[in-house]
């Protein structure tokens, strides 16, 4: 199992142009660090920023102060009252809002007009796969999935129950139906995440509040995957 996981990660690194020497060096560094400094989600600083960007885009789509008369996200000036800077600093107070705007424009998530005002093009913070913020998400996802597998396999308190670890694998789907499949899963995924956010909003402790007991960070990830059959080779006539 561990060997197969390493194979998957080596293939992943190869797809992003990491040479064999780089993967060997990364493995040696990880092997030395795992005993003293095991991976923890707090290391995914980039992904935390990406998550907050998602909160910015979501607020822009739902809060009345940022909607026009049709209920659509309205254009915001970069500075001033009810500006992009004001919205950005709510979620990323220590980050330059201009840098965030420039990155989102480059990623085609924002558009700027001739006066410099910006409008969102998407509600989801999806960046290009080689963006540093997106790459920071990969080890976090692997860590989260492994923690669920470990919990479900080694739980000692049966009253706690298992964590969600469900999926479906469907064979013989025509390739031309893949776009429809992608759209379906995105729609269902949005429904699940929105309902989860609503549930959490009624239970989350206010930031900075002193309350008894311990707190935890919980999360849900939804993704779809496609494994296409290799192209058939044409047989040569004899």
HELIX and SHEET records of a PDB file:
HELIX    1   1 UNK A    2  UNK A   15  1                                  14    
HELIX    2   2 UNK A   20  UNK A   33  1                                  14    
HELIX    3   3 UNK A   41  UNK A   43  5                                   3    
HELIX    4   4 UNK A   45  UNK A   62  1                                  18    
HELIX    5   5 UNK A   64  UNK A   66  5                                   3    
HELIX    6   6 UNK A   84  UNK A   91  1                                   8    
HELIX    7   7 UNK A   97  UNK A  106  1                                  10    
HELIX    8   8 UNK A  132  UNK A  154  1                                  23    
HELIX    9   9 UNK A  175  UNK A  177  5                                   3    
HELIX   10  10 UNK A  178  UNK A  201  1                                  24    
SHEET    1   A 2 UNK A 110  UNK A 112  0                                        
SHEET    2   A 2 UNK A 118  UNK A 120 -1                                        
END                                                                             
